[in-house]
């Protein structure tokens, strides 16, 4: 099985406006899905929040992960306890919750359709010339597994087997259908955000 590798540049992002800023879609699955139609299994995006207070779009069919690239915000779900979120911290929540946000930021989002896929979002801080291995299929089946590595700061190389891709700040590399571990190397002090997505729940049995 040859891995599928895609280098995603900012010029590839799908940019749209919302009432409080802009959203840049980095990747979506399936590739022909549309956020507005809510026919996607998963979606990875960044967004600018330029207003001091906003309410998240209700997405009851999706589980959500959020992190920040810049700024600080305060979130509350269904009128509950207020929590603070700073850059590169990860927060998971139900897309069906009534979510209120205070503060301006640039955020980073992973959405996963409930019952159809599962996944994870995490952040790595790597010193210059550091290397780390990311397991090949941490969930169930590599055929249905996709990993996307986004460079929030710095530059790096993502390799699998004999294939590799260099990428820079605000670029991403998406790898799917791989069975060997991934090797991530930094070229300078770098911060990477990694999204892992497994769609085997939606596959025919």
N, C-alpha and C positions, 0 to 999 in steps of 0.2 A: 504494500500500500504506500504510494507516494504521497507525502504531505502536500496540502494545498497552502501556498503562502501568498499573502496579498499585502503589499506595502500601501498604507493609506495615508495620503497627504492631506493637509488642510484644504487644498483645492478640491478634494473629493468629498468633503463634508457636505451634507444637505442642510442648508441654513434656512431657518424660518423665524418669523417674528411672533412674539407673544406680548401680552399687555405690559409686561415688566422688563422686556429685554429681547434677546435673541437665543435661539437654540440651534446647536450644530450637531446634526446626527452623524456620528462616526461610522456606525455600521448597524445593520438590521438583519434579522433572519425571519423568514426566508428573504433573499436579496430583493425580490420584487414586491415585498410587503410595504404597506404604507401606514405610518403612524396614525394619520387622520381616520383611517378605516378600522383601526384596532384589529387588524388581521395578522399582526406579527407575533412570533413566538418570543423574541427577545429584541432588545434595542439598547445600544450604547450611545451616549450623547454627552455633550457639555452644554451649559447654558449660562448666560449672564443674567444676573438679577440686579436691576438698577433702581428698584423701588424699595423703600424701607419696610413695607409690609406687603405680603402676597399670600395667596392660598394656592396650594398645589392642585393641579387637575386631578379629579377623581378617576382612578383607574382600578375598579374593583376586581378585574380579572387578572391583575398583575401583582407580583411581589416586587419590591423595589429596594435598591441599594443606592445610597448617595454618599459622596465625599465632596470636599472642596479643593479647588486649585488655588483660590485666592479669597481673602475676606474672612468673615465670621458671621454665622447666623444662629438664631435661636428658633427651635422647632417645637411644636406641640401637636399631639395627635388626639383627635376627638376631645379637645378641651382639657387634656390631661397635663401631666407634669411638663414643664418647659426644660428642654435640654439644649446645650450649646454644642456647636459643631465648628471645629477649626480645620485648617488645611490638612488633608491626607488622613484624617480620621474617617472611619467607615461607620455608617449607620444604616441598618436594615429596618424596613417597615412595610406595612400592608398598604398597597396602593388604593385600597378602598377606604382607608381612614380619612377623616377630615383633617388635613394637615395645614397648619398655619405657620408662616415663616416671617421672622423679623431680621432685618439686616441685609446688606448688599454683598454680593459675592460672585465668583465664577464657580459653578458646581459641576460635578461629574456624576452621571447617572447610569445605572444598569437596571433594566426592567425585564422581568421574566414572567411568562404566562403561567399562572397557577395550574398544576396538574398536567402541564405539557413539557415543561423543562425546569431544570434546577441549575443553580450555579453559585458563584461566589465572587466577591470583589475584595481585593487586598492591595496594599501598597508596600513597595520595597524601596529603601534608601540604600544605595550602593556607593561605596568609595571608588575612587579612580582605579580602573583596571580590575575591579572585583568581578567574580563570577558566581552564579548561583544556578542550580538545577531546578527546573519546574517539572514535576512528574507528568508522565504522558497522558494518563487518563485517571484522574483522581476520583471519578464518579463510577461509571459503569462500562461504557463502550466507546472506544476511541473513534469509531466510525461516526458517532453522533456528538463528538466533543470538539469544541472550538475554544481556543485561547486567544485573547487579544491583549497585547501589551502596548500601553500608551506612555510615551515619554513626556512626563509633566515638566521635567527639568533634565538637561544634559543630553547625551547621546549614547547609543548602545548598539549591540549586535545581538540578534536573536537567531539561534541556530537549532536545527533538528537534523540529525544524521549528517549528510554532506551538504545540505542546503543551509544558506544563511542570508540574513537581510540586515543591513545597516539602516538605522533610523535616527532621526534627530528630534529635538524638542518640538512638541505639538504634532508629532507624527505618530502613527501606530503601525503595528504589524499584527495581522490576523493569520493564525495557522489552524487548519482543520485536517481531519483524516490523518492523524499522525499516531504512530505507535511507540516511537522512541522518546525519551525525555527531552525537554527543551533546555537549551543552555543560554542563559542571558548574561551578557558581559557589558559592563559600563566602560566608556572611554574617558570619562571624567566623573566627578561627583554627580550622581544622577538620581532622580526620583521617578520610579515607574509605577503606574497603576495597572494591575492585571485583572482582567475579567475572564472567568472560566464559566463556560456554558455547556450544559449537557442536554440534548434534545431527545434522548432515548425514550423518555416518557411518552412522546408523541409519535414514536415509530410503531408501525404495525407489528403485532406479535407473531 
